[in-house]
Amino acid sequence: MDDGSGNVTNKDDADAGGRKAMWSQLKDLVGADIMSKFSIPIFLMEPISVLQKISENMQYCELLDKACDEEEESMRLAYVAALAVSVYSSNERTKKPFNPILGETWEMELPEINGIYVAEQVCHHPPIGASHCESPRWTFDLTSAVRTKFMGNWVDVYPKGRTRIHLKECGDVYNLLPPVCRANNLVVGRLWVDTFGEMRVNNLKTGASAVLTFKECNMFGAGRWEVSGDVLGADGECKLKLKGKWNESMTATKPDGSSGRILWAKNPEPKEGTLVEKYGFDNWTLRMNAAKDAPKGLLKSDARLRPDRMALEKGDDTTAQKMKHVLEEKQRAERRKREENGTEWKPRWFKLAAEADLHELELDVGTAVWEWNGAYNEGKAKRVENGIDNVLETEFDPWEFDDTKDMVIP
């Protein structure tokens, strides 16, 4: 960044030095999946966990209420597709969230829909997060994993896993097949993110679908953010045309171009605040770490409590990097102990889905599918009684073994 005198600020000097050091580690990984082979440096990170990041799927969850209000199947599908597109409005941020520790959890109250969002890291190798969001009218379930491909100055991110949306009143069940994301200029140049390729939203009950194309940005910037497609009946006939920009809005029209309706528009962004200016956080993301939005009975494994995340949020990069290393080493120590004991980690709130319970379109999704096990509500009263009183002054503790918390990591 230019400081106004033609000089480069110290922050850019630090970032340039960090990128140079990063390249020395990455140069031999071109063409590889770097998810488990490379530890992201702090200067490329933002102060949230991946478990919190995937909750941004729910930022515009009122679209599911609108879908529930629709009598026409095609309009219900259009609103679900708009929700799927709205997720990418937070993907312009170029910083990476922290990889969750195995056993890490995250919960947030959603009073606007009388609901709650719950997430848990259910696997570490490969990294898999599972989440469940529920209101009186619908449920949203996600098994989230990614595969990456490092290509020198950019990295492609291929989403894996299963998304299932159930509208309770009409009985519609949907799954999503998302497009590819690309982080450009990872080593040299200004970082920016693009999303491109095909997205499909399938109604598993009726066979109807929405097929959307995210246009790839060309070298001159044309086509960036553009998305368009069709809502198709089970017979393949076009019922609605969808068009918009994934960072702005989506509109539905009849096939002849008439009767246009705005399905979704991005909320206004906050104008002030360090996390807004430095990381591009919006109001939803700012709520993620707010103690007031933490449910009663919050577990000590909650992502809000991560010491590396909290240090980065306060602008203390040195402590954040140190604490990130400590957490990663403790996680490795627990993994070794499980191997020695011949045991496996068991999540609190999710279980592996049986193939018999999955639709054929949910079987080949690149990872195991985890589903809600129903234990959350059963244990809620006990957690409220014994839960954390002072949320942000509680030590982060996702550990399975009692001696891990006090382990000294050099």
N, C-alpha and C positions, 0 to 999 in steps of 0.2 A: 504494500500500500504506500502511495506517495503521501508524505506528510505536509505537502504544500510548498516545500522548498526545493523540490526536485530530488530529495533524498529518499531512500527506501527505509521504512520503519524497521525497528528491531524485530517486530513480530514477523515480518516477511523474511528477514534474514534468518530467523529461527526456523520458519517453515521451509525455506529453501535448503537449509542445512539438514533438516529432518527428512526432506524428500530425497536428498542425495544419499543419506545413510540408509533410507528405506530401499532405494534402488540397489544398493550393494547386497541386500538380502533377497530382493525379488528377481534379479536379473537371470537367475538360473531356473526360474519357475514359469517362464513364458509358456503358455498353453496348458498350464496345470490348474487344478482346483486348489485355491490357496486358503480355503476356509480353515483347514486344520494344520496348515504348514507355515502360517505366518501370523505373528502377533501384531495387531494394528497399533501403531504408536499413538500416544495421547493427543498429539496435535491434529490428528485426523478424526477425533472422536467428539461426540456430543454427550451431555450429561443425562442420558436416559439409557435404560436397558432395552435389548431387543424385545423383551416381553412387553415393555411399554410401547415400543415402536409399533408392534403389530396391533396394538389396541386402536391405533389411528384408523383401522378399518371401521370403527364404530363412531367416528367423529360426526357423521351425518346419518346416524341410525334412525332418525325420524323418517327417513325415506322408506324404511320398512313398515312404519305405521301407515304411511301414505299408500304403500302397496296393499296393506290389509284393508284399506278403505275402498279399494277399487273392485268393481264387479267384473270388469273385463280382464280376462287372463293376460292379454297382450300388454295392458297398462301395468298390471302387477309386475310382469317380467321387465318392463321398461324401467320401473322404479328400482328393482333389484339391480339391473344393469347400471343404472345411474349411481347407486351406492358403490358398486364395484369400481367404477371409474373415479369416483370422488376420492378413493383411497390414495390415488397418485398425486393429489394436490399437495400432499406433504412430502412428496418424493423429490422435490426440487432442492431440498436441503442436501448438502454434500458431505456432511459429517456422518460418521458411522456410530451407531449406538454400541454399548458394551455387550459382549457376548454373555448371556446369563450363566451363572454357576448352576450346576446340577442341583436341583432341589429349590432353586430360587423361585419365588412366587410374586405375584402382583395382583392387587385387587383395587377396583375403584367403584364408588357408588355412582349411579346414573339416575338421579332423582327426576330428571326430565321425562324419563320413560318408565319410572318405577322399576328400575332394573339394576343389575350389577354386572360388572365385567371381571372375570377371574382368569388368570393365566399361570402356567407352571412350566418350568423347564423339565421335561420328562426324559431327556436323553442328552448325553454329552458327546458321544462319538457314534454316529454323527450328531451335530447339534439339532435338537428338535424341541420346539415349544408348542404347547397345546393351550387353547383358550376356549372359554365358553361365555357367551353373553346371553342374557335372558330377560325378557319383559313379559308381561301377561299375554302379549299377542304373538310373540315370535321368539325363536332361538337362533343363535349364530354360533356355529362351532368351527374351529380352525385347528388343523395340524400344520405347523409351519416349519419348513426347512428350505434350504437353498443349495444350489450347486453353482460354483463360480468358475470362470475361465479367464485367467489373466493373460492379456495380449500385449504387454509392454507398457503402453501409455494409457490403457484403459482396461477395465475389468467388466465382463458381462456377468449378470446375475440372473440365474434361471430359478424362479420360484418352484418349489416342490411341495407336495402335501395335499390335504383335502380341506375344502371349504364347503360347509353344508348350512343352508338357511332353510328354516321351517316356518311357514306362516300357519299358525295354529288354527285359525278360523276356517280357512278354505282348504287346508291340507296340502298346499303346494310345498314341494321340497326342491331346492335348487343346489347346484354345485357350480363352481367357477373354475375356469382354466385360464390363468393370467398370462400376460405377455412378458417379454424380456425387459430388464432394465440394464442400462450401461452407465457406468461412472467414467467420464472422459477426463483426460489430462491428469491422471493419477500421479505421474512423476514430473511432468513438465507442462506448464500452462495453467490457465484458470480452470479449476474444477467445475464441472457441470454434469447434470444427470439427464439422460434421455430414456424414454420408454417407447418401445416399438414392437410390432408384431400383432398377432391375433389374440383376442380374448373371447372366450365362449362362456355364456351363462345358460345352463341347461335346466329346464323344468323336468325333474326326474319322474314326476307324476304323470305328465301329459305328453312329453316328447317335444314340446315347444322349446325354442332357444333364441338367444340373442347372440349375434355374431358381430364383433366390433373389430375394427382395424385401427391400431395406433400407428400413426405415420412416423417413419424415422426422419429425424432432422438431417437435412443435407449439409454440405460443407459451408453453404452460404446462409444457413439458418432457416431456410424455407421448410415449412411443414412441421416445425416444432410444436408440440403439444396437441396437434390435431388428431381427433378420433371420430370415426363415423362407422355406421353399420346398420343392420336390420334386425327387427324382431320378427321371427318366423314362427308360423304355426307348425303343428306337428306334421302337416302336409307339405311344409316347405314354402308356403305362400307368405309373402311379405305383408305383415300387418301394420308395422310402424317403421319409420326411418328415424335413426338416432344420429345426432351430430353435435359436436362441440369441441371444447379443449379440456384436456384432463387437469389443467391447473386453473380452470375458470368456471365452466358451466356445461350442462348437457340439455339438449332440447329434443323433444319427440314431435314428429309430424306424421300425418297420413302419407301413404305412398305417393299421392299426387302432390304433396307439399303443403296441403291445407291443414287447418286446425293445429297450429303449432302450440306446444306447451313446454314451458321451462320445467324440467324435472329437478334439476339441482343447480345451485350457484354457490361458489365458494364464499365462506363467511369473511367479513372484513377482518383484516389482520391488525393486531395491536401495533401501536406506533412507537412505544417507548419501553425501555427495560433492557438490561444487559443481555439477558437470554434471547430477547427478540433481535437485538442488533447483532450479536455475535453469532447466533446459531439459526436465526430465522424461525424461532418457535412461534406458534400461534396460540390462541387462547386455550384450545384443547390440550396441547402439549404442556402448557404452563400449569394446567391443573394436575398433571400426572404425579408430581412430586409434592403437591400441596397437602399438608397434614389434614386440613379440613375436609378433603375429599377421600380420606382413608376410612374404610369401614371400621366400625368398632370390632375389637377382637383381632386386629391386624397381627399377622404372624411376624416373627423376627426374621424370617426368610424373605421379607418383602423387598423389592428392588429399590424402594425409596431409601432404604437404610444402607445401601452399599457405600462403603467409605470412599472408594475411588470415584464413584458417581458424585457423591456429595462434595468431595474436594474439587472436582472439575467444575461443578456448578458455582463454587465460590471463587474460581479463577486460580486455584492452586494446582498448576499442572504437575509440579514436581511430586507433591504428595499423591496426586491422582495416579501417576505412573508407578510410584512405589507400591501403593495399595492394590493396584491392578495386578502387579507381580505377586504380591502376597496371596491374594485370593486365588490366582491361577495355580500357585504352588501348593496351597492347601487342597485344592481340588484334585491335583495330581496325587497327592499323598493319600487322599481318601480312595481314589481309584485303585492305587496299589494295595490298600488294605482290603478292599472288596475282592480283588483278585486272589490275595492270600487266603481270605476266608471262604472263597468260592460262593460269594453272595452277589445279588443284584439289587440295584436301587429300585424302590417301588414308589411311584408318585402318590401324592395324597388324593388328588381329585380326578385323576384320569386313569383309564385302563386301555390296553390294546383292544382294538375293535376286531371282532370275528369277521372273517370273510363273508359269512352268511348274512351279516347285518349290513353289508355294503352293496351299493348299486354297482353294476358292471363298470360304470364310468368312474367309480371311486377306487377301483382295484389297482390300477397301474398308475400311481401318482408319484413314484420316485422315492417313496419312503413309507414306513409303517404308519398306520392311521391310529390315532389315539382319540378316545371318546370320553365324554363326561361320565363319571361313575356314580354320581348322586350323593357322595359322601359330604359334600360341602355344607349343605343345609343341615344335615344330621349333626354336624359338629359345631354349628354356628353358636348355639347358646353357650356351650362350654368355652369357646374362644372369646366370646364377649365378656364372660365372667372373669377369665384369666388373661385377657389380652393386654396389649401395650397401652400404658397411660400416656407417656410422653413419646410420641411417634418418632420424631427426628433426633432424639437423644438416646435411642436404644441401639445396642450393638447388633450389627448384621450377623445372623446365625442361621445359614441354610444347611449346616453340617449334620451328617448322619452320626458321626462318632463324637463322643463327649470331649475327647482330648484334642480335637482339631482346632477348636476356637482358641485355645491357649498355646498352640504350636508356634514356635519361634522360627521365622523365615528370614534368613540373612539377606 
